[in-house]
Amino acid sequence: MRVWIALITFGFILNCSYPAFSQFNPIKELFEEATAAYNSGQYDRAVELYQKTIDMYPKFAHGYEYLGLARKARGDDLNDVLWYFKKAIEYDPNFAEAYDNLGKTYYSLGQFDKAQENSLKAVELNPDLITAHLTVAWIYLIGKGDGAKAIPYFEKGLSTGEDLPFVQYGLGMAYIVDGQKFKALDMITKLRHMGEEDLAGKLEAMTRTNEPLPEGGLQAVFKEERKRSKLIEDVRPVSEADGGGMKVRLRDVETSEPVPSAPDGLSPAERIREMQKKARARGEPGY
């Protein structure tokens, strides 16, 4: 499955050690070209171009993060991918999204303690980063079998007010694991109203058994869902504020340029929202 990412989120914050703006322009152009390749599924090309951005400026934290995402999407060894997110954090210790992606990758490797540590750090740095909350929720539920701790993080995922089937499903499972089957029934009803009969049926089956989950427990559910798609997505939500322009701060100079439209005529923010809608319609988890 293709992973869709925002062209730029809240701009690059460049500290005083960065090159002059005239020198940074080529990096910016390469970054945009790399992201266009990424969004069209040309992962080899994206990797090549993101690599060039960090060759030009080895302390470019966003370059490492997106290079990690491109290599992950290409199917590279996840143990190798970890290095890029760690490098992004090394150069920007407050980079919440890099911690989030590091947590997701550890989760995919089944290293739940490290996944928890990094995902909680992402939440600490950016309490509004919904993807990080959902990563933590799945870690507690699938990795730790702790429904009680998972519940508030799933609830945060639903605080956006959007219909998110796999968040409803995860919250329902967390209620069951925590012994609150009556609350899981509410999730079943909501899923049926959304047309998600398959997920509703799974939750209903769990509520009718003496055991909270099918044979094999949470890990069985984890393996089953991973066959269909990933429980946690790498798509970064884009707020309305992101669509207005790309801000690049350099020393005491700040410029704002229009974000170029995608080939379909949509802005990057609009395009990402369209991708998220389609992913939800396909029943992909993590939304």
N, C-alpha and C positions, 0 to 999 in steps of 0.2 A: 504494500500500500504506500502510495506517495505520502510524504509528510510535507505539509504546507506551512511555511513560516512567514512572519511579517518581514517586509523589506527593511524597515528600521523601526525600533520601538523606543519612543521618547528621545531619540537622537543619541549621538555619541557625545560623551562627556570626556573631553581630552585635557589631560593635565599639562603642566608647564613643560614636561619633558618631551612632549610631542613636537614634531617638526612644524615649520611654518605652514600656514594655510595653503600657500601656493604649492608646497611639497605634498600636502595631504590630499589634494584634489585627485591625483592619479589613483590613490588608494580607494578613495570614495567611489570613483568610476569603476574600478575593478570589483569592488564589493557589490555594487549594483548589478554589474554584469554577471557576477558569480551567483547572486541571488536569483536572477532571471533564469539562469541555467538550472539552478536547483528546483525552482518552481515548475519547470518544464520537464523535470525528471532526468536531466542530463547531469547525472551525479559525478561522472568522471571529469567533465568540464568544470563543474562547480568546485570540485576538490582542487583542481589545477589552479583556478583563479583565486580561491580563498588562500591557497598556499602562497601565491604571489603577494597577497596583501601583507602577510606576516613576514615574507622575505624582505619586503620593502620597509616594514616597521615591525621588528620582532616583539615589541611590547603591546601589540594591538589585540587587546583582550577579546573584542567581538570577533576578530578574525579567527582566533583559536576556537571560540565557541561554535561558530557556524561551520568551520572546517570539521569539527567533531560531528555536528549534525549531518553534514553531507556524507562523511565517511560511514556514519551509522546507517543512513538511508541507502548507501551503496552496498551495504552488507559486509563491511569490514569487521574484523574481530573486535568484539566489544571491549576486550581488555586493552586493545590499542586505542580505541575511541576514548576511554577514560582519561588518557593522558592529556587530550586537548581541552577537556573541560577543567581539569586540574590546572592546566597552564593558564587558562582564562582567569581562574580564581587567583592564581599567583600574581598576575598583573593587575587585577581589580578585585580585592578582597571583599568588596560589597556587591559583587555581581550576582544578584539573586537568581537570575535565569540560568546562569552557569551552574550554580548549586542545584537548581531544580533538575537540569539535564543530567548532572552527575548522579543525583539520587535515582532518576529514572533508569539510568544505565546499570547501576548497581542492582536495582530491582530486577531488571531483565536477566541479570547474572545470578539471581537468587541470593545475593549478599544483602540480606535484609537489614542487618545492623548498620552497615555503612550507608545503605539507602535511606534509612530513617534519620541518621545523623545529618546527612547533607540536605535532605528534603525539609527537615525542621529548620535548618539554617536558612533555607530559602524563604520559608514562611516568616521567620524572625526578621529577615532583611526587608521583605515586602509582604506584609499581611494581606494585601489585596491580590496576590498572585494565585489565582484560583487553581491553576494546574498543579502548583506545589501542594496546595491543600488536598487535592484529589490523590496525588502521589502518596502523601502521608496516609490518607484514608485506606488505600489499597495495601500499603505496607502493613498497617496495623491489622487489617482484616485477613489478607492472604498470607502475609509473611509471619505475623505474630499470633493470629487467631484471636485477637482481642477486639471484639465487636464494640465494647464500651468506648474504647479510645478512638475507634474509627468513626463512630457516629458524628461527633461535632465537625469533623473534617468533611464528611460527605454532606452534612447540612450546609456548610459553608459553600460547597459546590453548587448547591441548589439556591443559594441566596441571590443568584443573578436573575432568578425569575424565569429562566428558560426551561423548556422541556428537555431534560437530559436523561434518556432512558437508562444508560448504564450507571449513572449516578443514583437514580431511583432504585435500580437493581442492587447496587452495592449497599446502599443504605438499608434496603430490605434484608439483605443477608446479615448485615451488622446487627439489626434488631433481633433476628432469629438467634444468632450466636449469643447475644446478650440476654436471651430469654424473654424478649418483648415481642412475642409472635403477633399480638394484637395490633402492634404498630406496623408490622410487616404486611398485614392485610390491607392497610391503607396504601402501601406502595404497590401492592398487587392491583388494587382498583385503579390507581393512577396509570400504571403501565397498560392496563387494558383500555383505558380511555385514550391512550396515546397510540393504540393499535399494536402494542408490543406483546402479543399473545405468547410468544415463545418465552420471553423473560418472565412474564407473569406466571406462566405455567411452571417454570422452574422454581420460582419462589413459593408458589402454592404447594408444590410437592415437598419442599423442605419443611413447610409448616405442618404437614400431615404425618411426618415420620417422628419416631421417638428421638432419632438423632437429628441435630440441627442441619446437617449437610449430608450429601450423598456419600456412599462408601468411598473411602479415601480422603474424606474431609475437605478442608480448604484447598489443599494442594491439588486434589482432583479437579475442583472447580477452576483453579488457576490454570492447570494444563489444558482443560477443555476450552476455556475462553481464549487462550493463547493460540489455539489451532485456528480460531476464526479470525482473530485480529488482536491487537495489543490492548491490554486493559488501560494503559496510560499512553497518551499521545504526546508528540513533541510539538504540536501546534501551539503557538503562543497567542493567547487572546489579544485582540487589538481593540483598544477603547476608541470612542469617537474622537478623542483628542489627538489620536495618532495620525488621523488622515489629513491634517491640515498642512503639514509641511515637515521637512527634515531640518532639524536644528543641529548645527555643528559648532561647538564652543571650543575656541582655541585661544589660550591665554586670555587676553582681554577683548578678543574679537569674537562677535557672535553674528552668524549669518543665517538667514532662513531662505530656503529654496523650495519651489514646489516639488512634490514627489511625483516623478513621472508616472503616467498611466500605464497600466498593463496593456498587452496587445488587444485584450477584449474591451478596452475602453474604461475599465474600472480602475479606481485608485487601488494601491496595495491593500489598504485597510478594507475596502469594499470587497476586493477579491478574496481576501482571507475569510471574511464573514461568509461569502458564498461557499467557499470550500468547507467551512464548518457546518453549514446547513446541509450540504450534500452528505457529509460524513455522518451527521446525526440521522439523516434519512436512511442511510445504509445500516444503521444500528451499530456503528463503530463505538467501542467503549472509550472512556476518557473525556467525554464531552458533557 
